[in-house]
């Protein structure tokens, strides 16, 4: 089933402000939240769909990418971890950022973060996203590629394994909240007693406290280092397209979830071919005798070389089409072609004998341009439109 348009999901226009998008998401998220609709799979899917739409439209970079490329610009679940929807823990993290932890306790009955099954404890803060540029040549874009890149970023501390503590005995249950990550307060009002649930101010909702910090990471649970990542790039990407690798960004503090890695595609120029959307274009230069008598030539393609036959009497500007030798469409079976334009080369320096031979042919009826020569100009105009020349 095809994904719905994100603006349609949230019920907002494409010119909606950030505040309008946030309000629309709040309304839908509250309506379809799993805690309000236990066991309702349809409501859960609506909840996930709205969260995914908000994740994209609330981020200026992602929104611009979506407006330009649509769902194709958000990546593919089949491409080794790019895109493909959100994890429930990320949805609840975003949900908490919008509504706040205090609201969870009062609105959802004091059970902690929604969908968390009680307890209210949370991990450390989420790591920041990272953006990298990835250069691809024509063959890698056409066929897809696996690229290994080294990324400098925050990685989990290999001494404390992300806890931030010197050792296991240096982590104690928070004495203020008893490990729940929340504190409850009862106040008397003219309407009677009211109970409120707030994030524990002592442990910031983590439920534990560190008595002795790890000497390697100074209690953060992460250090700045380098990681080698394997990226599976799907075929058919375009210059400027942005893919997202979930969890490939900076590690979070004290076991918090990692951010995402955003991969911006940069297309390397080909020494002989030019790209026009899904098609590739090659300018073939042949000699005057080859154009008159015909010949067979090899032309470069994305994946190598192909042999084509040039019929006798071929005019300059003639275009030969090599079916399926272009780029594939992103996430589609459609494929472009290679267009080969013939250019007849005129020699600049001639010997006396060569000039005499051509002088003899100058007035021959077979060497006088006919009305058919106009067709070459019509073919040429097609490339004029492409390159704007």
ABEGO torsion letter per residue (X at the ends): XBBBBAAAAAGBBAABBAAAAAAAAAAAAAAABAAABBGBAAAAAAAAAAAAAAAAAABAAAAAAAAAAEAAAAEBAAAGGBEGEBBAAAAAAAAAAAAEAAAAAAAAGGAEBBGAGEGGBBBBBBBBBBBBBBBBBAAAAAAEBBBBBBBBBBBBBAAAGGAGBABAAABBBBAAAGGAGBBBBBBBBAAEBBBBBBBBAAAGGAGBBBABBBAAAGGAGBBBBBBBBBBBBBBGBBBGBBBBBBGABBBBBGGBBBBBBBBBBBBBBBAABBBBEABBBBBBBBBAAAAAAEBBBBBBBAAEBBBBBBBBGBBBGBBBBBBGABBBBBGBABBBBBBBBBBBBBBABBBAAAAAAAAAAAABAAABBBAAAAAAAAAAAAAAAAAGX
